[in-house]
Every structure is written in structure tokens, then in C-alpha cells.
Amino acid sequence: RGKVLVKMNVARAALDGVIALLPSMKAPTVNELFGGEGYAVETVVPKAQINVLIPTLKDAGATDIIELPLSKIVH
């Protein structure tokens, strides 16, 4: 409860800066995009932080940001 999944694309040059901004349960998932033009990054963050986090991520170079509600988290 109180958490959302956030997904985004990040250019190679901006990856370290974006990762440094992300709160996460353990560590963000990072996958290389087809064609090697950057990365898809996803992580679970507190819902209370997302409205401030999204503009900060955009400023750091994240694009195509998606916020998804979570119905259940199983550890």
C-alpha cells in the first residue's frame, strides 16, 4: 500500500544520475533498450513522493515516464 511502479527510458549518459534519484525497495530494474540507445528503468516508489519525483527525473534526463498503481506486493 502507498506505493506505485514507475517506469521510464533513460539515455546512457543520464543513467547514473537518474538511478541516484530513485528510492526503491531493493534496487531498480534496468534493461537495455533494443538498438542500444538507452535503458528502460523501473522501480517501486512511495506514492507520496511521485508528484515531486517525476519532474526531478525529467530534469535528470528520464523520458517516457509511466506511473502505474500496484494492487499487491509480495516479498
C-alpha positions in Angstrom: 0.0 0.0 0.0 1.1 3.5 -0.7 3.5 2.6 -3.4 3.5 2.9 -7.2 5.5 1.4 -10.0 7.4 4.0 -12.1 8.9 3.1 -15.5 11.0 5.3 -17.7 13.5 5.4 -20.5 16.9 6.9 -19.8 19.8 7.7 -22.2 23.1 6.0 -21.4 24.7 9.3 -20.4 22.0 10.1 -17.9 21.6 6.7 -16.3 23.8 7.1 -13.2 22.2 10.4 -12.3 18.6 9.1 -12.7 19.4 5.9 -10.6 20.8 8.1 -7.9 17.4 9.9 -7.6 15.4 6.7 -7.3 14.1 5.4 -4.0 13.5 1.7 -4.4 12.6 -1.4 -2.4 15.9 -3.1 -3.2 17.3 -1.8 -6.4 15.8 -0.5 -9.7 15.4 -2.9 -12.6 17.5 -1.7 -15.6 17.2 -3.2 -19.1 19.0 -2.1 -22.3 16.6 -0.8 -24.9 16.5 -2.5 -28.3 19.1 -0.9 -30.5 21.3 0.1 -27.6 20.0 3.7 -27.4 19.5 3.8 -23.7 17.8 1.9 -20.9 14.4 1.1 -19.6 14.3 1.6 -15.8 11.6 0.6 -13.4 11.2 0.7 -9.6 8.6 0.8 -6.8 8.4 4.2 -5.0 6.3 5.7 -2.3 3.1 7.2 -3.8 3.5 10.3 -1.6 6.8 11.1 -3.4 5.8 10.6 -7.0 4.5 14.1 -7.8 7.8 15.6 -6.9 9.9 12.8 -8.2 8.6 12.8 -11.8 9.7 16.4 -12.6 13.1 15.7 -10.9 13.5 12.6 -13.1 12.6 14.6 -16.2 15.2 17.2 -15.3 17.8 14.5 -14.9 17.1 13.1 -18.4 14.4 10.5 -18.0 11.7 10.3 -20.7 8.5 8.4 -21.4 7.8 8.2 -17.6 4.9 6.0 -16.7 3.3 5.7 -13.2 1.3 2.5 -12.5 -0.8 1.7 -9.4 0.1 -1.5 -7.5 -2.5 -3.8 -6.1 -0.2 -6.1 -4.2 3.5 -6.5 -3.4 4.7 -10.0 -2.3 8.1 -10.2 -0.7 
